[in-house]
Amino acid sequence: MERNGESHLKEPLLDAANGPPGASPAARASPRKERTTKKVMFNVRGMSCASCAVSIETVVAGLKGVESVQVAVLQGQAVVQYSPEETDARTIKQAIEDINFEVDELQEQEIAVCRLRIKGMACTSCSESIERALLMVPGVKKAAVGLALEEAKVHFDPNITSRDLIIEAIEDAGFGADLISYGDDVNKMHLKLEGVNSPEDTKLIQSVLETVEGVNNVEWDTVDQTIKVAYDPDVTGPRLLIQRIQDAAQPPKCFNASLYSPPKQREVERRHEIMIYRNQFLWSCLFSVPVFLFSMVLPMLPPFGDWLFYKIYNNMTVGMLLRWLLCSPVQFIIGWRFYIGAYHALKRGYSNMDVLVALGTNAAYFYSVYIILKALTSDSFEGQDLFETSSMLVSFILLGKYLEVVAKGKTSDALSKLTELAPETAVLLTLDKDGSIISEMEISTQLLQRNDFIKILPGEKVPVDGVVIKGQSYVNESMITGEARPIAKKPGDKVIGGTVNDNGFIIVKATHVGSETALSQIVQLVEAAQLARAPVQRLADKISRFFVPTVVVAAFVTWLGWFIPGQLHLYPQQWIPEAMDSFELALQFGISVLVVACPCALGLATPTAVMVATGKGASLGVLIKGGNALQKAHKIKTIIFDKTGTLTIGKPSVVQTKIFSKIPLLELCDLTASAEANSEHPLSKAIVQYTKNLREQYGSDSDHMLDSKDFEVHPGAGVSANVEGKLVLVGNKRLMQEFEAPMSSEVEEYMSEMEGLARTCVLVAIDRIICGALAVSDPLKPEAGRVISYLTSMGITSIMVTGDNWATAKSIAKEVGISTVFAEIDPVGKAEKIKDLQAQGLTVAMVGDGVNDSPALAAADVGMAIGAGTDVAIEAADIVLMKSSLEDVITAIDLSRKTLAKIRLNYVWALGYNVLGMPIAAGVLFPFTGIRLPPWLAGACMAASSVSVVCSSLLLQLYKKPLHIEDAPRPAGSSDGASNLV
């Protein structure tokens, strides 16, 4: 076992999702080789002899970029190694097919992942069309597009397609796309260079960096004189790379490199988008307000508006001409974005809001142009133009989009605050062999590397994740875990980047830097969750497919429904407003129906709520892995709790020992600890620690372990090992029965006595003879009882499932208020119990922390991993409770319920708005009340609906935890959940 839990310090919270699955450590250690050449395997049919193999090898070897080719006739396979910069797998496959051999699909396809920023999405139809366009690209295996996040994550085979083709497919669909990250570019830095004056200097620096071990990729930006370097933090770091650049200069030349932080792309684009909508709205107002005044205000104020009725030619007036001239820039210049959006949507076979706006404004505009042409050519024709409808409609929609973009930007506030927690600078120490400080220097946090020593004074933020090697203090981790109490830290304890050192001086050794820190991992996890689509979103997806065509048909029917009766004089003529005929009245009703319907509000109902909820959850120490987990959590009716480390603190200690033979206690403990040394179970760690303490009392070496062989874990029973030629069994009664170790009445009585005290009795047998027992106690978490009681009040049944004995399990369950208990169950049995409950129609959650809980966490509808648990448990779970507090089980479920209620409210608002708005816009109330919804006002209502849905989701930021249990500060050494996330 490694000291201070360092065995898992090198494991990040999230796997490198951008890397190829199943990559070996060796492969990861030399990524540059993978980048220069690639290997691909084909199944080739039709080969009959060696000459066939020779012909294939000759043709393929002649292709540019192919470095080697091997063909096995008997296996029917061809293995080709090539340079991806010069050729690709598809070209090689085509070359083999051209000489009349059949080539099957590629085997062992490499899967790459890229994240893209998407521009121009307005509603669910947009995100769906992008997904469809991406999935049509050859080689794309999976694509997820997040509307609220404005990002896409694409899994693809780099042998078949590339990033450029993926971006091109998105642009062909009518949207913009920029690359966020790709492949191993997670650990990367930007350097600003000085003194580089020629292409030769550029090539020199690039070649120097590429020869550095651990550098994966080097990209040069000649415009900004910056260089982006992707590197392996296990091998190299930013300070070394800067030093190599400086050393590359030959006098009198001098190269200088400094860290360069490019502006955050998302924020820059968000501000840019806000500015575009604001400017377009202001420009449209510059033209639309005069049009509105000339058509709706001044004519009502004689004599101020009399000049508008002066005739220029025949019946065309000054007012008509001015309205036409002012409306045209709004329609075709400022409103050009709607034409582009509608064109690309119809080109791809779907429809969106742009189609509705383009149809409505064009109908009003070109009808008005028709009125002007008729007035120009006739001295008796009289008609009313609708230019104010077209221009005001565009203005109000742009105002709505502006407000919507501003509101959507606030949905990621919680995530933005997390990313800003890390300090900009840190104090780097140089230590001698004795650990004394030789020198200290303040540097940028981005320049920190693994194994650096950092000094942190009271009140300062911890720059990166690390382990305390000197000093003691209390650290405030509330900004990461939501834990209000300061956590005591002493040498050996972990600290998290972004947290605040309260009152003591500590020296920390960096273990995780850059994108591997807990803070970065949390941000990545939450971003991935926000990209995942919740099942409830399917309702909006289904509606969006037929929404716009239905609205267009409804608008046409509305126009016919008013025009035909008007022509046949089926309704009173006084219904028709002055200066308007039945055609114009019908047209206005039809246009109002077109523009009042809003597909955007439906599309934003779910993703904005999920985005706010996951960000808020992260700030409270509850990491929810996507909309699916968020939706399922609100249905939970039964929660299964593991005992050790979940209901109990998870730090058991040996409180009593019993010898059943003449073996000395120290010898018994030595054999037991040596057998348990390879186990990660909390009970094993307690026994090993007890043995170390016992050795110190006897004055012997506390870290010495006897040689152990044939170690084997028996799930739910214990462990066995061969220690210095002796078979040592450490576990419960079941393990002894399995190995046929006889149980005496003395052993039975001692077990019953300990179990009655809620202690776990660990039996030790040597060569199948029970020689002793160790009683281990693990105190309950102080909040356990209140949490179980609160869950009961929420209508949720609590069940305890444990591998411990029945007596101890019942005693613990009784203490916390759980009535249903399953004991002496192995990990597979826990998963089976969950399936049995699911078969009864129950939605089951599992709360656990250990490796043995991972099958149950995966089997449950919602798996919740206690943050202090193992990486395997955290990976298998749907929700991670970062601060290891059971009260966050309630928080997760309550937040899920509140979010789903908000989503339903959003849907009710969006659907109700359309259901009520469209009939009113169609003139249902007009015959009875005279109330009519003009097209420009209908457009304002449409814009307001999207804004209202986003603002409704933003109210989730006011969420408060339903149960908050205060407790005293924890003792030194009690590691918190998020510390073990990394």
N, C-alpha and C positions, 0 to 999 in steps of 0.2 A: 504493500500500500504506500502511496506517496503522501508526503506530509502536506497538511493543510488543504487537502482536496485538490492538489495540483494535477491529479490524473485527468481531470476534465477541464482544466483551464484553457486547453488548446481547442476545445470544441465550441464553435459558435452556436448561437441560438438557432439560426436558420442555415440549412445546407446551402452551398453555393449553387443556387438554382440555375445559374447561367452556364454552368459547366456541364459537360457530357455526363450522363448518369453512369454510375458504376466505374468512373475513372479510378484507376489504381493510384496509390500514393506515389509510386514511381512516375507515373504519367503526370501527376500534378506537380511533381518536383521539377520537371523539365518542360514547361509549357512552350518554350520558344521552339523546341523541335517540332511540336505538334502544329505550330503556326506556319513553319516553313514547308512542311510536306504533310500530305494526307494519304491514308491507305484506304482502299475500297475493295470489296470482294463481290464478284459476280458469280451466279450460277449460269454456266454456258452449256446449252444443249446442242447436240449435232456433231460433237467431236468423236471421231472414230479411231484415229491413230495419232502418232507423234507428229506427222506432217501438219495435221490440223492445229496442234498446239504451236508449232513453229510459225505457221501463217498468222495466227492471232498475235503471237509475241512480236512478229515483224511489223504488223500493221500498227499495233498499239504503241510499240517502242518508237515508231516514227512520228508520233504525235508530239507537238511542242509541249513541254512541261512534264512529260512522263519520265520519271527517273528510273523505275524498274518495273518489270512485269514478270510474273511467274504463272504458268498455266499447268494445271494437273489434269491429265486426260481422264484418269480413272475416277477421280472425284468430281469431274465436270466443273471445276472451279478455276477462276482467274483472279489473282491478287495483283492489284496495280498500285504503285506508290507514285504520287504526282504532286506538282506544285499548284496549289489552288489559285495562285495569282495568274497562271498561264492557261490552265485548262480546268475542266470540271468532270464529274462522274458521268453526266449526261452525254458529253462529247465522246468520252471513251466508250460508253455503251453503244452509241450510234455507230462508231467505227467498227465494232465487232459485228453488229447487225448488218452492216453494209457488205460484209464478206459471207453473208448467208448463214450465220449462226444465230440461234435463239438465245436471248439473254433475259433471265428472270429478274425480278425486283432485287434491289440491292439488299444485302444482308447486313445486320448490325449497324443500322443507320445511326449516324451521329446526330444528336439533337442539340441545336443551339437555341438560345433564348435572347430576344432583344425587346427592350421597352421603348415605346415611341410616344412622343407628345402629339396629340391629334388636335388640329385646329378646325373650327367651323361646324362642330356638332351642335345641333339645337334641340333634338328630341330623340326618343327611342328609335325612331325610324332611321336616323342617321347612324347610330351605333350599330344597329342591325345590318345596315347596308355595308358598313365597313367590315364587319365580321364576315359577311357573305363574300365580299370582294377578296378578303385575305384568304379565306378557305378555298377559293378558286385558284389561287396561285399554286402551281406544282411544287411540292415539297413542304408546304405549310401543314403541320400536323394539328395545331391547336391555336386558336386566337381568342383572346378575351378583351373586350373593349369596355372601358368604364366611362359612362356619360358624365357623371359628376366629377370624376377625377381627371377626365380629358386625357386619358392614357390608353395605350393598347399594349398587351403583352403577347408576343408571338413566339411559339415553339416551331422550329423549322429544321429541315435537313440542309445543312450548308453545302452538301455535295450536289444538291439539286437547284436550290435557289440562293438568293443573297439578300442582304439588308436593302440594297439599292432597288432590287425588284419588288420587295415588299413595300417600300416607301412609294415606288412608282405606282403600284396597284392602288394604294390609298389616294394618291393624287389623281389617278384616273377616275376614282369614284367621286371626285369633287371636293376633297378635303386636303388640308395641309398636314404634313407629318415631319417631325424632327426626331432624330435619334437621341434617346436619353442615356441608355447603357446597352452594352453588348458583350456577351461572352465573359471573359475574365477581367473586364474593365471596372470591376467593383473597387479594387484598390488602385486608385490612380491619382496623379497629382498634376497640376499645371504649373509650369515654370516660366517666368518672364526672363528673357535673355538680353544681355547688353554686351556690346562689343562684337556682335556678329554682323559682318559687313559684306559678306560674299557667299555665293553658293558653296564654295569650298569649305568655308567655316561651318555652314549648315551640315554638309555631309560628314565633316569631321566629328562634330558633336553627336550626330545621330549614330555614327558607327561606334563611337566610344560608349555611348549608352547601351547600344545593342549587345556589346560584348560583356557588359556587367551581368554577372550571374544573378538570376531572379527577375530580370527585366523581361516582360512578356511582349510589350508592344511600344513603339515610339511613333508619335504622330506630330508633324510639324505644321504650324500655322504661320506662313510667311507674312501674312498681312499684319497680324498683331505681334509678330516676333515672339510667339509663345510656343511651348512644346508640351505635349501631353504624354506622360509616361505611365503605363500600366505595369505594376510590379507585384512580386510575391513578398509580403511582409515578413515571412519566415526566413527569407534569404537576404534581403537588402532593405534599404530605407531611404527616405528623402535626403537626409544629411549626406549620406555616402554619394548619392547621385549628383548632388550639387557640387560636392568636392571633386568628383570625376570631371565635371564640366569645367571647373576652374583650372584643374591640372592639365586639361587638354590644350590650353593656349600656349603657343610658343612665343617667347618674347620677340619683339616688343608688344605683341598682341596680348590682350587681357580679356578673358571671358568672365562675365558675372551672371549668376543665376539667382533668382529670388522667387519665393512662392507667389503664385498669382491665383487669386480666387475669382473665377469668372462669376458674374452676377447669376443668381439663382434663376435658371431658365423659366421655371413655372411662374415665379413672381414677376419676372420681366414681361413674360407673355401676357400674364393676367393684367398687369398695368397697361400694357400696350393695347390689349383688347378693350379695356375700359375706356382708354383714351380715344380709340377709334369710334366706339359707339357714342361717346359723349360728343366728339367733334361732328360726327354725322348727324346726330340729333340737333345740335346747334345750327349746323348749316341748313338742315331741313326746315328748322324754325324760321331761319332768315327768309326763306321763300314761302313757307306755309302760312305764317302769321299774316302777311299781307294778303294772301289768297283768301284766308278766312275773313279778314276785315272787308275785302272788296266784295265778298259774296254774301256774308251773313250779318255784318254790322252796319257798314256805311249805307247800304240801300235802305235800312230802316231809320236812318237819321237825315231826312231832307232838311236843309238843302245841301248838306255836306256830301252826300252821295249822288247828287244829280248828275255830276260830270261823268259818272260811270256809265250812264245811259246814252251818252252822245254816240250817234251812229257814225261809223267810219265809212262803211260801204254797205249798201242795202240794209239788212237788219243786224249786221255785226257791230257790236258796241265796243267802246273803249274798255269797259269792264271785262268783256269776254276775252279781248286780246291780251290784256294784262294778266288775267288769270291763267291763260294758256302759256304765256311766256314764263311766268313764275313757276307754274306747276311742272313744266317739262324737265328742268334740271332735277327736281325732286324725284320724278318718275324714272328717268333714264340714267342719271348720274349717281345721285345719292342712293336710289333704290336699285342700282344695278346688281347689288349683292343678292337680291331676291331672284333675279333672273338666272344668275349663275347657279344658285342653289337649286332652283326648280329644274334647270336643264340637266344638271348632273343626277338629280333624283330620278327624273323621268327616263334618263338614259339608262339607268341601272334597273328600271322596272319597279320603282317604288315611288311613293309620294310623301311629302312632308309639309311643314308649315309654309315653306317658301312657295310651294305650288299654290296654296290657298291665297297667300298675299298677292302673288303675281296675277292670279286670275281675277281677284277682286279689284285691285288697283287698275289693271288693264281694262277691265270692263267699264269702270267709271271714266278712265282717261279717254279711251277711244270712242265711247259714246259721246263724251263732251266734244271731241274733235269732230265727230259727225254733226253735232248741233252747230258748231261754228261754220263748217262747210255749207250746211244748209242755209244758215243765216247769211252767209257771204254770197250765196247764189240766188237768194230769194228775197224779195222786198215785202213779202207777206208772211213768211214762216216765223213762228215764235216758239222758242224752246228754252229750257233752263239747263245750263251745263252743270257738271258735277266735279269740276276740277278740285274744289275744296275737299271733296270726299277722298280723292286719290292722294293729294298732298298731306292732308291731316292724318290719313290712315298710315302712311309711311312714317310720319313723325311720331305718332303715338306708339307704333310698334318698335321703333328705334329707342324710344324712351323706355319702353318695357324691357327690351334686351339689355339696355344699359343698367337698369336697376337690378335685373336678374343676374348679370355678370358680377356686379358689386356684391350682391347677396351670396352668390355661389362661392365667391372668394372667402367669405367668412366661415363657410362650412369646414374649411381645413385649418382654422385658427389653432385648435388644440394640437394638431400635428406640427404646425409651424413653431409653436412655443417649445415643443420638445426638441426640435432641431437646433434651437438657439440656446439650449442649456449649457453646452460645452463652452469653457472659457477660451479666449483667443490666445493666451500665452500661458506658459508653465515654466517653473524653475527647474532646470536640468542640473543634476549633481554628478560629480565625478568622485568615486569612492576608491580608496586603496584596498589592499587585501584584508585589512582589519575592519573595514567598514567605516573608517573615518572619512569625513568630507575633505577632499582636496581642493575642489573648486565648484562654483555654481554659476549658472548662466541662464538668463531669461530668454526663452526662444518661443517661436510660434508652436501652438499645440499640434499643428499639422506636421511639424518636423520631428515629432516624437516617434521613436521606434520601440519595438519589443525589447524588453530587458533593460530599458532606461530606468534610472533612478530619479524620482521627482520629489521635491520638497513642497509640502503643502502646509501653509500657516493657518491659524484660526481665522475663519471667515472667508477663506478662499474656496473656490470650486475645485473639485477633483477633475483633472483634464481628461484622463483616459481610465479604462478599467485596469485594476492592478491588485497587488497583494501588499499589505502593510508589512514592512520589515523592521521598522523602528518607530517607537512612540505609541501613545495611546490617545484616543479622542472619542468624541461622539460625533457621528455623521448624520446630517439631515438628508434622508432619502425620499422625502415626501414628493418631490417633483418627478421622481421616476416610478416609485412603487405606490404612492398614495398613502404611505405609512406616516402618520403624524408624529410618532415618537422618534426621537433621535436614537440611533443604533450605536452601541458601544463597539469600538474597534480596537484591537490589540494586534501585535505581530502575528502574522499568519492569516488574519481575516482579509476577506476581499472587499474592495471598494469599487463603486460604479462611477464612471465618468458622468459629469453633469451634476453630481450631488455636492452638498456644501459641508465642509469641515467646520464643526461648531466651535470647539474650545481647546483643542490640543494640537501640538506640533507632531506631524507624522511624515515618515519617508516611505514612499510607495514604489514598488517595482512594477513597471508597465507589463501587462500580459496581453492586452488586446488594444490595438490602435486602429485609427481610421474607420473603415466600414465594418470592422469586426467587434466594435464595442457594443455593450448592451444597448446603449442609446440608439446607435445606428440600426441594430438588429430589430429593436422595437419599432422604429420608424418604417423599416422595410416590411415588417410583418403587418403593420397597420395599413400601409399602402397596398399590399397584396390583398388584404381583406376588403379594402374599399374598391378594388378592381373586380373582386368576385361578385357575381350577380346573385341576389337573393331570389329564392323560388317565387316569392310573391310578385316579383317583377314580371313574371310570365303573363300576368293579367294585362299589364300595359303593353307588352310585346304583341299579344294576340289582338288587342283592340287597335294598336297602331297600324296593323296590316290592312285593315279595311276602313280605318277612320276617315282618311282624306277622301277616298272615292265616295264613301257614303255622304260626306258633307257636300261634295260637288253635286251629287245627284239631288240631295235635299235642297241645295241652292237653286238648281235648275227647276225642280218641281215647285219651289216657292215662287219663282219668277212666273212660271206658267199659271200657277194657282191665283196670282193677282192680275196677270196680264189678260188672260182669256176672259175672266168675268168682267174685267174693266172694259174690254172691247165690246162685250155683249151687254154692257150696262146692267149687270146683275147686282151691283151694289150702288148705293147713292153717290152721285157725282160730287157731293159736298165732302166726301171722304178724301178726295184728291186735293192736296194742298195747292194753294195759289201758285201760279207760274210753273205748274207741273202737270203732265198728262198721265194717263194710266200706265203707259210704257215705262216712264221714268219712275213712277211709284213702285211698280213691280221690280224694276231693275235695282232700285235702292234696297228693297227687301231681300232680293237675291244676293246682292253684294254683302249686306249685313250678315246673312247666314254664313257666307263664305269666310268672312274674317273674324266672326265672333267665336267660331269653333277653335279650340286650342289643343293640339296634340302634345305640345311641350309640357303643359302642366302634368299630364298623365305620365310622361316619360321621366319627369324630375321627382315624382312623388316618392319612389323607393330609393334611388341612389343617393339623393341628398340626405335623407333621413339616416341611411346606413353610414354615410360618410361622417355625419356629425356624431352619431352614436359610437362608432368605433374609435373616433378621436377622443370623445369624452371618456369612454371606457379606459383607454390607454392612460389618460391623465389620472384616473382613479385606481390604476394598478390592475385593471382587468383587460387582458388582451384577447380580443374576439377575432378568430381567424375566418372572417368572411360573413357574407349575408346569410349563407345557409345555416351556420351555427347560430347566428343571431335570431333567425326565424324559428329554428327548432327549440331554442331554449325557452320560448314563451309557452310551449306546450307541455313542459315537464310536469309529470304527475308523481314520479317516483325518483328518489335519489339514492344511489347506493354509495355508501362511504367505506373506504378502506379504514383499517384501524391505525396501524403504526404509521406515524408521520402525517396522518390526515386528521383523525380525531384526537390523536395524541401529539405531543410536541415533536416526536420523531428523534429524540436524543435519549434513548434508553440507557440505563446504567445498571451495572450489577450491584444489587443491594444485599445479597446473601449467597453463601456457598455451602454445599453439603457434600461430605465425602462418604462413600459407601464401601470403601476398601482401604487398604493400608498405604495407598499411594500418597506421597506428600502433595499438599495443595499446590505448591509452586510448579511441581512437575506436571500435575494434571492441567494446570492453566497454560503451561508452555505448550503442551501437546494440543490443547484446545485452540489456543490462539494461532498456532502454526497451521492448523487445519482451516481456520476461518480467515486467514490473512488475505486470501484471494477473493473473498466474498464482499459484495457491496451492500449487503443487507444491514440495516441499522443495528440489529441484535449482534451481528458479527463484529461490527465496529465497537460496540459496547464491551464485548468480551475481550477484544484485542487491547482496548484502552485500559481495561481493568488489569489485564496481565502486565502491561507496561508499568502501571502504578505499583503493582505488587512487587515487581522486580526492583523498582527503585527503593522500596522499603527493605528489601533483602540486600541491597547494595550491589546488584548485578546490572549488566548492560541492558537497558530497557528496550533498545531497538533490535536486539538480536532475535532472529527467528530460526527455528529448526527447519531442516530440509523437508519439504513437502512434495509428494508426487501423487499422480493419479487423482488430482482434485476433481470432485464431481458435485454438482448442485442437484439436489432432489427437490423439485418445486413443491412447496407447501409442506415439506418435511424437515429439511436440513441439508447438511453437507457431509461428505465423506472424503477422506484423504489417507494416503500412506505416509506417515511421519516416522522417519528413522526406522523403517521396517515394521511399524505397527499400524494396524487398521484403526483409524480414529473416526468415530461417528459422533457428530454434534447435531442435535436436533430434538424433535418432539417424539411422542410415543409412537407415532406412525413409522418414523424412521427406524426405531428400535425393532418394531414388529417386522418391518420389511427385511431387516438383516438378521432376524431371529435372535435378538439379544433378549435374554430372559428378564422379566420385570418382577422384582421381589416386592413383598408387601410393604417393606420400608420405603421403597421408591414410590409406590403408589400413594402411601400416606403423605409423604413429603410433597408430592405433586398436588394432591388435593388441598393441602394446607396452603400452599403458595397461590394456587388458583383462586382460593377463597379470598385471598388478599389482593386480587386483581393483578398478580404478578405472573409473568411468563416463566415457566420452568423449562430450562434448556438442559437436556440430559447429555452426558458424555460417556460414551462406551469405548473401551480400548480392547481390541481383538474380541469384539462382540460381548464384552462383559461391562455392565454399567458400573462405572467407578465413582461417579459424582454427578452433581447437578448445580447449576447456577441459576439463581432467581433474578430475573431482570424486570425492572419497573420502568414504565414510560408514562410520565404524568400526562393527564388530559390537558388539552388547550383550554385556557380559561373561558373562551367564548363559546365552546362546543355546545354546552347546555342551552344557552340562549338562542343560538343559531337553529338548533333542532326544534326548539319551541316556536320560533318565528316561522320556520318552514311549515310546521303543522298549521299555523294560523293562515298561511297562504294556500292551504289545501294540498300540500305536497307531503307524501309519505316518505319517511326516512328508513333505510335498511342498512345494517352493518354486515359486511362480508369480510372475513379475515381467515388467514391460514393458521391463526393461533387456536389454542384449545378452547373448548366450549365454556368451561368455568370462567376463565379470564374474559372471554368475549362477552358472556352474559353480564358479568360484573361491570364491565366498562359501559355496555349498552344501557344498563339500568341507571347508571350514574348520569348519563347524558339525556336519557328519556327516549331511547330507541326500543321499540317493542319487538321488532322482527330482526332476528340475528341468524346468520349462517356462518358457522365456524369450521375450522380444519378443512378449508377448501383451497385447492391449488389454483394457479393463475388461469388454467384452462377452465376450471370449474367456475371461477368468477364470471368469465365470459358466457358460459352456459347458463348461469343464473340470470344474466341480463337478457339472453335470448328467450328464456322461459317467460320472463315478465313482458317482453315485447310481444310474444305470441298471444298474450292476454289483451293486447291492444293498448298497452301503456307506453307512453313516451318516457324513456329511462335515461337518466344522467348518471355518470360515474365520476366520483371524485377520488383521485388517488395521487400517489407521488412516486412510486418506485418502478423499477424495471418489471417486476412481477405484476404491475397493474396495467402495463401497456396493452395486452390483449383485451382486457375489459374496457379500457378507455376507447380502443378502436371499435369494439363491438357496440358500445352504447350509442344512443341517438345523439347525445352530447357528452363528450369527454372533457372533464375539467381537471387540469393538472395543477397541483399545488406548486408554487414557484420554486420552493426549496427542493423539489424533487429532481429526478435524474433527467438527462437530456432525452433519453428514449421516451419517457413518459410525456415530456413537454412536446415532443415531436408527434406523438400519437394523439394528443388532445386537440379538441376544437377550441377550448378556452383555457388560457393560462392565468392563474391567480398569482400575481407577481409577489405579493408580500406574505404569502403563506397563511393568510388569515381566512378562517371559514366564513366570516361575515361577507366576504366577497363572493361566495356562492350565491347569497341572497342578492347582492348587487348585480351580478351577471343576469340572473333570472328576471329581476325587477327592471333592469335596463332593457332587456329583450322585450318584456311586456309593454313597457312605455314606448319603445321604438315601433313595435308592431301596431300599437294603438295610434301612434302618430302617422304611420304609413296608411292605415285605414282611413284616418281623418283626411289625409292628403287626397286619397282616392275619392272619398265622398265629396270633398270640395271640388276636385278636378272634374269628376264625372257629373256631379250635381250641377256644377257651373255650366257644363255643356248641355246637359239635359234641360236645364231651365233657360239658359241663354239662347239656344238655337230657336226654340218656339217663339220667344219674345222678339228675337231678331226677325223671325219669319212673319211677324205681325199678328200673332194670335190675340194679343190684347188690344190691337188697334181698333177693331170695330166696336168694342165695348167701352174703352176708356180714352181712345185717341192717343194712347202712348205708343210712340214709334221709336225704334233704336236706329238713329242714323248710322251709316257705315263708319264714319270717323269715330263715333262714340263706341261702336261695336269693336273697332280695332283697339281702342283704349282698354276696353273690358278684357279683351284677349290678352293683352300685355299684362294687365293687373293680375290675371289668374296665375301666370307662371311665377310672378314675384311673390304672390301670397303663399304659394306652395313652398317655395324656398324659405321664406320667412317662418312658415309654420315648422319646417324641419329645424331651423335655427333655434327654436325654443327649447330643443333638447339640450342645448348647452347650459340651460338652467337646472339640469337634473341634479338631484341630491340623493345621496345614499340613504336607503330606508332604515338601515341599522348601522349604527356607529358605536363600537365598543371601545371605550377608553381604558387604557391600562398603564401600569408603571413602565418606565423605560426598561428595555431589555438588558440583561447582564452582558458583560463583555463576552464575545465569542459566539453569541447567538447569531448565526448567519441568516440574513434575510433572503427572501425568495429571489429577487432579481439578481442578487450577487451570483447565484448559481445558474443564471440563464446563459452565461457565457462560457 
